[in-house]
Amino acid sequence: MKMPGVSYKSISQITGPLLFVEKVENAAYNELVEIRTPDGLTRTGQVLDTSRGLAVVQVFGPTSGLDIGKTRVKFSGTTARITVSDEMLGRIFNGLGEPSDGGPSIISKERVEIVGNAINPYSREEPSEFIETGISTIDGMNTLVRGQKLPIFSGSGLAHNMLAAQIARQAKVLGKGENFAVIFGAMGITSEEANFFISEFRNTGALSRAVLFLNLSSDPSMERIMLPKVALTTAEYLAYEREMHILVILSDMTNYCEALREISSAREEVPGRRGYPGYMYTDLSTIYERAGKIRGKNGSITQIPILTMPGDDITHPIPDLTGYITEGQTVLSRDLQRKGIYPGIDVLPSLSRLMNQGIGKGRTREDHRGIADQLYSAYANGKDLRSLSAIVGEEALGANDRLYLKFADEFETRFVKQGVYEDRSIETTLDLGWELLSVMPQTEMKRVKREFIEKYGKWRKE
């Protein structure tokens, strides 16, 4: 579509995905541009920077073959917008919000800027409603609460894609017949991964209550920058205009940050930690902070960003900055995956800072906090003793210590491990926790109230 505005033929330089256009008056940050080549082809771009008559334009596509002297750049005077509608549910789009499933374009009066406004802290409502994912290590130990942002820290080759698809299929709010939908955004994925997500959503029927945004590794890097903003703009429309409760899953934020670094390098900016731009913290916060609940609005946005830690290093800038902004983390373990345990979530470094606000009587069950604490304590003790037994031998340990060792093994093979299509209720998860703890003497149950041991414990009939 041709955009109204002034055309320029004053491109001075092309560097990677960037065009440098001189003698431009009043170019605005994030303004959309139309780039027309001498052979009549049209590409879209966006103003990334402007100063003293020079506009830096990021092209949504390849820049190879562009002729500096003959290529025209037309500035539209508008920022990037996306057409939003209820009809987006059940559809698949690319990173720019254009249909990629062969279906018709979305037709709606609603065209919304993709750069949303941050939620005013005063107008935020405190998250308090439990979201059941059907995965014991999340529901029981690192509970997800509606309106929370809870990232998954993974590593290359781990099962985060499978876990993301399982959460998207199974996530629900208990006891409420509310409109619930999933916005799934994937950045820099392979064609094989894209086909996996599409088939998973279609074959399980989850696509009917989902919107998919898929950006392939062969697509332009700028599309990876745009995708989270497009996905969250869609989520905000469905949540706050259509009063739906939205779960946004974004994978892989590492690919997003790599695209940020690529563009920063092309702009010749002074690099920060490990070559990433110094504003990466601010940039990530503009994505993560779009999750939440607003007073007076019935809808909500819950966010699960997924990132692969380079070299499995949790101190790497991407997971490090993400941890500062978000409300906890779920960490996948390579050791557990080597043992054939799926989903391989290591509960010890994992954390949900809002867990206490979404559990307990009337939300999950009255014994939830105590049983979670007891499971943490027993598993941590068992893992420490596992390391000790590797040095001194298991026969050198006391009777209680050997029980903790047995508990750690049982916890991994029965509580952590579950099927890809196994959807456990919170009652099943908590009852399983009590069953695993029953190998220990009641005198070791120091983090659970006596009344709960008598009511839920597996020792009471013995």
Buried (B, 14 or more C-beta within 10 A) or exposed (E): EEBEBEEBEBBEEBEEBBBBBEEBEEBBEBBBBBBBBEEEEEBBBBBBBBEEEBBBBBBBBEBEEBEEEEBBBBBBBBBBBBBBBBEBBBBBBBBBBBBBBEEEEBEBEEEBBBBBEEBEEEEBBEBBBBBBBBBBBBBBBBBBBBBBBBBBBBBEEBBBBBBBBBBBBBBBBEEEEBBBBBBBBBBBBEEEBBEBBBEBBBEBEBBEBBBBBBBBBEBBBBBBBBBBBBBBBBBBBBBBBBEBBBBBBBBBBBBBBBBBBBBBBBBEBEEBBEEBBEBBBEBBBBBBBBBBBBEEEBBBBBBBBBBBBBEBEBEBBBBBBBBEBBBBBBBBBBEBBEBEBBBBBBBEEBBBBBBBBBBBEEBBBBBBBBBBBBBBBBBBBBBEBBEBBEEEEEEEBEEBBBBBBBBBEBBBEBBBBBEEEBBBEBEBBBBBBBBBBBBBEBEBBEBBEEEBBEEBBBBEEE
